[in-house]
Amino acid sequence: MKINVAPALGRVASAIYPDQSVLVVWLRKDKTGEADLVGRYISPENQLGEVLELVEVSPTRSSGFPKLVLSKSETILAWTDQSQRAPQVKTGLVNLEALKKI
């Protein structure tokens, strides 16, 4: 199943939920040459949600690989931020309901 609609830089992370739905995130180069972490929800019936930009990141390899962590009630996204002098690991909550719009 193809889930991206534009050229991807890769660096994929995914999470499978108890209902067998899936969240996939990956790096995608934007029109300015920068990159975004984008996400897409896939329902248990394999219906695709929209591809949504989650956070702007560096397109360089030093930005590493995103990570997804499931808690009992939330999905946490972690990524490496290269916008400062020293790289920093940042985290954020994923709005899964926004990604579920099919």
C-alpha positions in Angstrom: 0.0 0.0 0.0 1.5 3.4 -1.0 1.0 6.0 1.7 3.0 8.9 0.5 1.8 11.3 -2.2 5.0 13.3 -2.6 8.7 12.3 -2.7 9.8 11.1 0.7 13.2 11.4 2.4 12.4 8.2 4.4 13.2 7.8 8.0 9.9 6.1 8.8 8.4 5.3 12.2 5.0 3.6 12.8 2.7 2.6 15.7 0.0 0.0 15.7 -3.0 0.6 17.9 -5.1 -2.1 19.7 -7.9 -1.7 17.0 -5.2 -2.6 14.4 -5.1 0.9 12.9 -1.7 2.3 12.2 0.0 5.7 12.4 3.0 6.2 10.0 5.4 9.2 10.2 8.2 10.0 7.8 10.4 12.8 6.5 9.3 14.7 3.4 11.2 17.5 1.7 9.1 20.6 1.3 9.1 23.2 -1.6 11.7 25.4 0.1 14.3 22.5 0.5 13.6 22.1 4.2 11.8 19.0 5.5 8.8 18.1 7.5 7.8 15.2 9.6 4.5 14.1 8.2 2.0 11.6 9.4 -0.8 9.5 8.0 -3.4 7.4 9.7 -4.5 4.0 8.3 -7.8 2.6 9.6 -8.3 -1.1 10.4 -10.1 -1.3 7.0 -7.0 0.2 5.2 -8.6 3.5 4.6 -6.1 6.3 4.4 -6.4 9.6 6.3 -4.8 12.8 5.0 -1.1 13.3 5.0 -0.5 16.1 7.6 2.6 18.0 8.5 3.5 17.5 12.1 6.7 19.4 12.6 9.5 21.1 10.5 12.9 19.3 10.8 16.3 19.5 9.1 16.6 17.4 5.9 20.2 16.4 6.9 21.0 12.9 8.0 22.0 14.3 11.4 18.3 14.8 12.2 18.1 11.1 12.8 14.9 8.9 12.8 11.6 9.9 14.4 10.2 7.7 17.2 6.6 7.0 18.1 5.6 5.9 21.6 2.1 4.8 22.6 0.8 5.4 26.1 -2.6 4.4 27.4 -4.2 7.5 26.0 -1.7 9.4 23.9 0.7 9.0 21.0 4.1 10.7 21.6 6.4 11.7 18.7 10.1 12.3 19.4 12.5 13.8 16.9 15.9 15.5 16.8 15.8 19.3 16.4 18.8 20.8 14.6 17.6 24.4 14.7 19.9 25.3 17.6 23.7 25.1 18.0 23.5 21.7 19.7 21.0 19.1 18.6 18.1 18.6 20.9 15.6 15.7 21.2 12.1 17.1 21.3 8.8 15.5 21.9 5.2 16.3 21.1 1.7 14.8 21.4 0.2 13.6 18.1 -3.4 14.7 17.5 -4.6 11.4 16.3 -8.2 12.6 15.8 -7.0 15.2 13.3 -5.1 12.4 11.4 -8.1 10.1 11.4 -10.1 12.3 9.0 -10.6 10.1 6.0 
